[in-house]
Amino acid sequence: MHLVLLGPPGAGKGTQGKRITQKYGIPNLSTGDMLRATVAEGGELGSKLKEVMDAGQLVSDALILQMIEERLAAPDCENGAIFDGFPRNGDQADALSELLGKHDRLLDAALYFNVSEEEVLRRLSGRLSCPNCGAVFHVTDNPPSRGGVCDACGHDGLKKRSDDEEGVIRQRLGVYREKTAPIIGYYKEKGLLHEIDAGRSPDTVFEDVTSLFGKK
Ligand code: AMP
């Protein structure tokens, strides 16, 4: 099973991807998480990436494709993978089909999590992330039980992602509209697209996701 998760930042792709992994055992490959891990390691590449990400721009296709190709070759991806935050433009979508074809794999579906920009702004400006394990909270929708402490790993230091500042969120939404949204049509033409109303609670959205899995 190979699945692409599409939708603007803040649509809940990461949350739903993690739930799919928990329920079905397919690993969630989040290019954003991979990049943030490289940034956390420091070094020259890390600081270059941070600059691009904090400006709300996309990092180079070559680097993303190299990361995805290496990750997909790992043993845990033998039975498939979920692509969260990838592809982000038409060239990456073409590269993904080529890569899967080269390894005799097929894309089963692209789930498009549709949510309004207003809701994206509300969600991302209140989002708190754990720099240690990547768990995500929200100041009002899903507050951590003890101040800035992560309920998942106990790390004391939940923070706002540096690209979750309002100006950067708006920039990311612009990049999404211009570069990523057109690939919704690309997957629609291939008959792979499933649109899900992602403006609802994570539990309700996940019910729709699991019912799609049932049909497949
Ligand atoms: P995300 O965690 O998916 O919101 O991604 C955070 C940031 O990482 C994005 O704003 C981009 O700067 C970068 N990024 C993540 N995935 C990609 C991708 N597939 N192509 C290019 N840049 C990416």
Boltz pocket constraint, residues with backbone or C-beta under 6 A from the ligand:
constraints:
  - pocket:
      binder: B
      contacts: [[A, 9], [A, 31], [A, 32], [A, 33], [A, 35], [A, 52], [A, 53], [A, 54], [A, 56], [A, 57], [A, 58], [A, 59], [A, 60], [A, 61], [A, 64], [A, 84], [A, 85], [A, 86], [A, 87], [A, 88], [A, 92], [A, 163], [A, 172]]
      max_distance: 6.0
